[in-house]
Amino acid sequence: MGSFNRSLLASNPEVRVNDDFYLTPKDAVREFFENWQDCYGVAAESCWLNPAVGTGNITQVVRERIGPEKIISCDIVDRGGDRESFACMNYFDLHLIPEDQPDYIIMNPPFNQSELFLKKALTEAKKKVIMFQRIQFLESRKRRCFFDAGFLEDVFVFSERVKIISGRTGLPCTSSTICFAWFVFNKYENHETARIKVI
Ligand SMILES: C[S@@+](CC[C@H](N)C(=O)[O-])C[C@H]1O[C@@H](n2cnc3c(N)ncnc32)[C@H](O)[C@@H]1O
């Protein structure tokens, strides 16, 4: 990284918020559940994990939609907010025994760790992994062979810009010009092509 970029990062904290801590708007989470067909088939019995919970916006919507006691969460930083069934820990130190593995993992991890989160989550989720991320997650030569494996089942792309708020300052992030999507992965089925829906 050149010295210009280094000083840009130092002088503009919004370029890279601490641990990529920005809030996932609850409306964007609700919109996902309204459009995800599986939602109707998700039994009230299902168990969920959010491994990068932040202040809990995603977790709270899962409680609304699926059931209040159906989700456990962790985050490397205790950011307050939804703290029921919460552990303050690094997700990569979390080793779930098979009986504790969730059916669904839903998350908005830091962009630069998304692939690592996703690969770990796919070893743990008994059903699916659902991730909120920039659409650019698709755009990587490095990830090409991961996508070739066919785990990507659905992509829900927002037609309108999702307004992203910095969790640190409460102000809109400069990144709100970026297109976001929900990605649904299912490692038990091979999808030569994923479905895409503009929401
Ligand atoms: C984009 S924010 C998630 C925001 C959350 N959905 C919300 O609305 O508050 C990403 C979160 O990942 C957490 N994080 C970063 N690295 C982590 C790790 N290795 N293990 C667990 N959490 C991590 C950060 O602390 C941050 O809270």
The ligand as a Tripos MOL2 file, in Angstrom:
@<TRIPOS>MOLECULE
LIG
   27    29     1     0     0
SMALL
NO_CHARGES

@<TRIPOS>ATOM
      1 C1        -20.6130   -5.5810    9.3450 C.3       1 LIG1
      2 S1        -20.4970   -5.7970   11.0870 S.3       1 LIG1
      3 C2        -21.9640   -6.7040   11.4620 C.3       1 LIG1
      4 C3        -23.0680   -5.7820   11.8610 C.3       1 LIG1
      5 C4        -24.3160   -6.4390   12.4330 C.3       1 LIG1
      6 N1        -24.9970   -7.2540   11.4690 N.3       1 LIG1
      7 C5        -25.2060   -5.3110   12.9650 C.2       1 LIG1
      8 O1        -26.1910   -4.9440   12.3350 O.co2     1 LIG1
      9 O2        -24.8420   -4.7530   14.0140 O.co2     1 LIG1
     10 C6        -19.2350   -7.0510   11.1860 C.3       1 LIG1
     11 C7        -18.9930   -7.5330   12.6090 C.3       1 LIG1
     12 O3        -18.0530   -8.6100   12.5550 O.3       1 LIG1
     13 C8        -17.3310   -8.6030   13.7560 C.3       1 LIG1
     14 N2        -16.1330   -9.4400   13.5880 N.ar      1 LIG1
     15 C9        -15.0170   -9.1410   12.8810 C.ar      1 LIG1
     16 N3        -14.1590  -10.1800   12.9340 N.ar      1 LIG1
     17 C10       -14.7400  -11.1470   13.7050 C.ar      1 LIG1
     18 C11       -14.3550  -12.4440   14.1350 C.ar      1 LIG1
     19 N4        -13.1920  -12.9810   13.7540 N.pl3     1 LIG1
     20 N5        -15.2070  -13.1630   14.9170 N.ar      1 LIG1
     21 C12       -16.3990  -12.6370   15.2790 C.ar      1 LIG1
     22 N6        -16.8160  -11.4040   14.9070 N.ar      1 LIG1
     23 C13       -16.0070  -10.6700   14.1290 C.ar      1 LIG1
     24 C14       -17.0520   -7.1210   13.9900 C.3       1 LIG1
     25 O4        -16.7280   -6.8630   15.3420 O.3       1 LIG1
     26 C15       -18.3780   -6.4830   13.5430 C.3       1 LIG1
     27 O5        -19.2350   -6.2690   14.6560 O.3       1 LIG1
@<TRIPOS>BOND
     1     1     2 1
     2     2     3 1
     3     2    10 1
     4     3     4 1
     5     4     5 1
     6     5     6 1
     7     5     7 1
     8     7     8 2
     9     7     9 1
    10    10    11 1
    11    11    12 1
    12    11    26 1
    13    12    13 1
    14    13    14 1
    15    13    24 1
    16    14    15 ar
    17    14    23 ar
    18    15    16 ar
    19    16    17 ar
    20    17    18 ar
    21    17    23 ar
    22    18    19 1
    23    18    20 ar
    24    20    21 ar
    25    21    22 ar
    26    22    23 ar
    27    24    25 1
    28    24    26 1
    29    26    27 1
@<TRIPOS>SUBSTRUCTURE
     1 LIG1         1 GROUP 0 **** ****
